[in-house]
Amino acid sequence: MKVKIAIVGGGISGLCLAHFLLGEGGAGAADPIVLEAEDRPGGKIRTEKAEGYICEWGVNGFLDNRPRTLQVADNLGLKVQRSADAARKRFIYLKARPRLLPESPAAFLISDVLSPLGKLRIALEPFIPANKNDETLAGFATRRLGRRAYENLIDPMASGVFAGDPEKMSVESCFPKIKAMERKYGSLVRAMISLGREAKKAGKGPVGAGPGGVLSSFSGGMEELILALKAILGERLKTGCRVAGIERLEGASGYRLHIEGKEAVLAEAVVLACPAYEAARILKDFDKDLSRVVGDIEYPAVSVVSLGFRREKLKHSFPVDAFGFLVPFKEGRKILGVLYDSSIFPERAPEGHVLLRVMVGGARASGLAMLDDERLLSLVSGELQGMLGLRATPDFVRIFRHERAIPQYPLGHAQRLEKMDGALAAHRGLFMTGNAFRGISLNDCIDNSFALAQNINMKL
Ligand SMILES: Cc1cc2nc3c(=O)[nH]c(=O)nc-3n(C[C@H](O)[C@H](O)[C@H](O)COP(=O)(O)OP(=O)(O)OC[C@H]3O[C@@H](n4cnc5c(N)ncnc54)[C@H](O)[C@@H]3O)c2cc1C
């Protein structure tokens, strides 16, 4: 079989790329197929429905502030579901209890997430000189906001988004918007004031240094997006096709893709949209340097433990009408955080029940995520009891383990991408995308796939 474009990997990056290449209604010039290793597409997006609960295996939702994702949902005829108002209340677990994250500067002044000295240090932020160079997230946050703000606020955010280690994460690669604010305005506070003024003039809402937007999903869970993409791709999506290697076609343009246990596929152009460690394996005999560059990207393990309770069982422990809480590393706990799933999206638990989602592992505790079910559950139950006084036994348990969960962007990631782009430039018709390179969120994956589709359409 010879096709025009073969996309390796049927996660959101690969599926959306195929969707964009086809153009709305399948009228695009390109003619892609998607080769997916597993017997179902979706990668880190999978929804499990059982006993009236809706559990997310990996991706829980996306922020509704990126037009492309909303447009894709609209094109596919999907109705986006915004999280409930209760989810605006977010907590940080500090000194033995969850503490409310302030939503406004006035609330921040009276909040207990930072000591008076910690707050005073933030007030000095506009006077801290800018650093044009990249640095670790820990270095950046400590320098600009002070040690306390870093430990209590920035560190848990890094766990929540990247399950990462801020002492290693590159601020430039992980949070480019924040670094750009420092570069342009010299200070984050000054940036927010200026951008706030501009937004007000344009009749838009307030601006923050955070990602903004409302967490959103679909009433049947995130897999609705995958199923809709699968439906429009039809025969173009080939599941059960694990690509094992790639070679250039002799005497002709294009590539031969070797597939485990199946006939090879020939393609004029190839896009590797699989995880970086799989891309490294595929490229091993084709371009050793490129294989090494992408193979160095680390993916710590994360486990998602979903717990269902009858609501009355929780009434003496803690209120769950909120988003949930994240745990700063310095607290020395064994979990990264807890999301109150059924308060964020009420249909996720049956009437009179509550669904919690506990995250374990990440760059600083990868081993914990890989404990066997019994020990993982006992660890989580022990932590919930110690942290929240939750003694009740769950009525429902699901454990979703990701041995290689989220790619990390450490200091030097930008140079790694330069090397990767340099190597790819030498292989006409070979491209790479996915969450390992230029943004880990679902929104980033969709935006990057769109940009790549345009690039491919121009080149082919
Ligand atoms: C626990 C967890 C929670 C997350 N929560 C969120 C969230 O709430 N919001 C958010 O925005 N992001 C979240 N993320 C990040 C999320 O992973 C990305 O946003 C996005 O889903 C990644 O999509 P992808 O297509 O790039 O990669 P993947 O989803 O990893 O897809 C890659 C695909 O390639 C396939 N593949 C692998 N090897 C081969 C091969 N050799 N041949 C063919 N196919 C192959 C895989 O089977 C897979 O289907 C979360 C991640 C994890 C792990």
The ligand as an ORCA input file, in Angstrom:
! r2SCAN-3c Opt
* xyz 0 1
  C      -2.643     11.294     33.715
  C      -2.639     12.394     32.710
  C      -3.556     13.425     32.820
  C      -3.566     14.451     31.892
  N      -4.519     15.419     32.015
  C      -4.583     16.414     31.114
  C      -5.641     17.370     31.186
  O      -6.527     17.296     32.035
  N      -5.640     18.363     30.251
  C      -4.691     18.468     29.267
  O      -4.750     19.394     28.466
  N      -3.709     17.534     29.149
  C      -3.629     16.525     30.046
  N      -2.647     15.563     29.930
  C      -1.662     15.711     28.841
  C      -2.103     14.893     27.600
  O      -1.331     13.736     27.584
  C      -1.944     15.605     26.270
  O      -2.630     16.799     26.280
  C      -2.440     14.837     25.025
  O      -3.479     13.973     25.298
  C      -1.289     14.089     24.376
  O      -1.708     13.658     23.131
  P      -0.711     13.071     22.025
  O      -1.549     12.661     20.883
  O       0.381     14.041     21.755
  O      -0.017     11.819     22.720
  P      -0.657     10.447     23.220
  O      -1.981     10.686     23.823
  O       0.387      9.820     24.058
  O      -0.886      9.610     21.889
  C       0.148      8.944     21.215
  C      -0.450      7.761     20.464
  O       0.605      7.093     19.747
  C       0.360      5.698     19.821
  N       1.628      4.984     19.550
  C       2.673      4.817     20.394
  N       3.647      4.122     19.783
  C       3.218      3.840     18.529
  C       3.797      3.145     17.424
  N       5.017      2.616     17.493
  N       3.070      3.008     16.297
  C       1.819      3.555     16.220
  N       1.231      4.227     17.243
  C       1.933      4.384     18.372
  C      -0.170      5.509     21.242
  O      -0.823      4.274     21.395
  C      -1.075      6.712     21.379
  O      -2.391      6.447     20.947
  C      -2.622     14.487     30.836
  C      -1.700     13.428     30.718
  C      -1.718     12.405     31.625
  C      -0.743     11.280     31.469
*
